[in-house]
Amino acid sequence: MNPRFERRREHLLKDAEVKPQVYREALKRLPEFIEPYFKSLGRRKQKVHLREYMDGLLSDAKRKNVETIAYLHA
């Protein structure tokens, strides 16, 4: 890999780090944020899947895709 690119990449990754307290605050606001989406869903099963999907996105899974999230919820 080009050394110049590698330095730039490291700089960008360092700037992309998010402190844990930011997540804690976001988690407090999450129910309010998803409420409009939640209300727009008609069936109970859709609402359950929305919660599972959001939990998966906020999990510590390495890859945040539908398959990985489904495995998290068996």
Secondary structure, DSSP 8 states (H G I E B T S, - for coil): --HHHHHHHHHHHHHT---HHHHHHHHHHHHHHHHHHHHH--SHHHHHHHHHHHHHHTS--SS-SHHHHHHHT-
